[in-house]
Amino acid sequence: MIPTLRVLRPGLRTTVQDLGRPGHQRFGISVSGALDPVSLRAANALVGNPPGTGALEAAYVGPTLAVEAEEVRLAFVGADATIELLPDASAVNGRRMSPLRSIRLRRGEVVRVGSLTGGAVLYIAVEGGFDIAPALGSVSTDTRGRFGGWQGRALIADDQLPLRNMQASNRDDCRIDELDLGLPRRLRVVLGPQHDYFPDRAISAFSGSDFSVSADTDRIGMRLKGPPISQAKEGAFTSDGTATGSIQVTGSGQLIVLLPDRQTTGGYPKIATIISADLPALGRLSIGSQIAFEPVTMEVAQSLRREMLTVIAALHDKLKPVPHTRGELSARLRASNLISGVIDGRN
């Protein structure tokens, strides 16, 4: 029997994501990958996986998953959510657990993740990862190209995600007590590459105004509501390369921040690019979030990236064992075979 996680309810937009597939943009193929790679790495650390192992990225509303393996270890990192552990698919109420920890579930048990708060995405990592063939070196779902991940799409009910492990390892479960997953009030940017297309007053309006995340947002791009940013140069703009975090300005003056499933070239001028150290925070922004932009120099951006890499490198140092609650121990004992055999004393 193939070990799987069965999807009872898919959530609003749940996909398989890893750290993406760089190196193919010259062929028009997006990098894709996790919106919040810090949370993805932390979830993998909690279950003992390499940092780039594919996990589930749930957006806004999480999935309900049934265990069809002897035992699995799962971890949850990202936005806050009600996470319930149910004894079986027919149960209505279960025991709750918090994110930023791992837990073991046995065959037939169910995990139900509700609506997300305080962020847009939550990552669900499984020990050993999913037994999914990579596409161009990655198991990330490219929602625009409709390939990679699980059948090139978001999960639907009755999907059966194959697992690499039938049994969880006999290691302690872990938690992370301190991990900054907050939503920043300002995102730092480096101006360019076409900031000279805009007059000084437009640059001032860009860096001095508040914007909000529009409902017209997906993994390709984040549209922002705010004051229009006027262009100084008229006429057609020659398409050129894009990067995750590029901020395009449309002909009507509205901003579009490009995300991992973006097109590899674009025909709108780009007023600025969000620095790499702030891209994980960008991916956490939910619809309605208020943000502003703060221009910094390239030297500052490079320094902040080094700081982010130091935080990522220290994730394993933040792991702490989870003390078992009485309820967890009782559930484990009830599910275990404590008798190896029976001897008849009369014989």
PyMOL commands that set and color helices and strands:
alter all, ss='L'
color gray80, all
select helices_A, chain A and resi 25-27+37-47+195-197+200-208+276-284+298-313+315-318+326-335
alter helices_A, ss='H'
color red, helices_A
select strands_A, chain A and resi 4-9+13-17+55-59+64-68+71-86+95-97+101-106+110-126+160-162+174-176+186-191+211-217+221-225+240-241+246-249+255-258+265-266+270-274+290-295+319-321
alter strands_A, ss='S'
color yellow, strands_A
deselect
rebuild
show_as cartoon
